[in-house]
Amino acid sequence: MRKIILSFSFCLFATIGFAQTAYTGQKFGEEVKPGNVKPASKMEAAMGDSQTVDMKIEGKVVDVCKKKGCWMTLAMPNGDPMRVTFKDYAFFMPKDIVGKTVVLDGIAKKQTISVETLRHYAEDAKRSPEEVAKITDPKRELAFEAKGVVILEK
């Protein structure tokens, strides 16, 4: 009997000891589990030579699609924000989260964005027709496709 109680106690303490706290905040898409989260500013370095990497990142929102929340951008150290889209267009972000911190789980990408797509993004962001017309070259950028997002409560 004593061995059973000791074994049960060990299992209970091990479970409690290894349990991780879930993120608190508004959640979208798949669950974002705690652990191994990198700041968005370190994403490119963590990717190395890979074009795509499955990872979790944390960053500050600087813009959101004004039409329906179908994309957002995160602050990056070079001043050029990183675009975040959502896997399979399955969920959208609230339009009032600029300045909030988010944790994302998904695929980090190095990609080239076409002129057509850049113009579409500019129109979604309510840029003037003159600003949209000035977009004439594709752009090489970092991007992220999130399968899950948590807007952190701070």
Secondary structure by P-SEA (a helix, b strand, c coil): caaaaaaaaaaaaaaaaaccccccccccccccccccccccccccccccccccccccbbbbbcccccccccbbbbbccccbbbbbbbcccccccccccccbbbbbbbbbbbccccaaaaaaaaaaacccaaaaaaccbbbbbbbbbccbbbbccc
